[in-house]
Amino acid sequence: MYLHIGLDKIITYDEIIGIFDLDTTTVEKNTRESLANAEKAGIVENVCNDLPKSFVVCEKNGKRKIYITQLSAQTLAKRIETPLSQKQL
């Protein structure tokens, strides 16, 4: 299954390691440092035009990638819990 995380970016469910809320997780110094190090390493991609609300940590073919998105962690989690095939149209 696929998950739309912002702008034109779509990832597969099996790539996702975790979905995190920016407001609650960046309170910790370790998280801020990890995100800063990931950005320096060039593995952070911003997929939003608005205020970022969450980040998604992914791994594909042994390569880690972090996506910053304007969608909330709750919204992304709901999209995973209710795939399109199960939604009422």
N, C-alpha and C positions, 0 to 999 in steps of 0.2 A: 504494500500500500504506500501511497504517497502523502506527504504533508506539505501544504503551502505555508511558508513561514514569513512571507513578505516580499514586496515588489514582485519580481518574476522568478523567485527562488522556490524550487520544490525539492524536497529530499525524501528518501525512502525511510520507512519506519526502522528498518534494520541498521541504518547508519546512526541512529540517535543513541547517545550515551545518557544524556540528561537534558532536562529543560529547567531553567532556573530564573527566578524573579530577580531583576536587577536591584530593586529597592531593598529586599531582605538579605540577599547574599553578599552584596558589596559592603555591608556593614563591617564584615570581617576583613582584617588587613590581608590575610592570606589569599582571599579571593581576589581582592583588588590587585595584589602583586601578581597572581597567576594570570589574570586578564591582561595586565600590562606586559608581562613577559610573552604571552601569546601574541599580542599585537606587535611587539618588537620582532618576533619570529616570523611574522607575516601570515599567521594562520587565522586571523580574525577578519571576517567579512561583514560589513554593515549592509543589511538588507531592509533599511527603513528610511523614510523621508521625514519622519516625525520623531517625537521624543521616544527613545528606546525604553522598552519595558521589561524585556527578558533577553536571555541568551540561550542558544541551543548548542550543546557540545556534541559533535559528530565524529565518527571515524569510518573511513572507507578505504579499503585496500591498505590498511596499516597507517594511513595518514589522518591526523587529527585536524579538525576544522571547527572554528567557533563562529556562529552567526549571531549578530546582534539584530534584534527585531523589535518593531513597534507593537507587535501583538503580545498580549499578556501570557504568562505561563499557563494560567487557567484556561484561556481560549485555546492555546495549542494542545493542552492536555485533553480538552473536550473534543477537539477534532480527531485526536487519536482514538479516544474511547468510542466515538460514533462515526465509523467510516461511512463514506457517501453511500455505499451499497445498502446500509442499514437505515438511512434517514428516510423519513416520509417525504415524498415529493408532491 
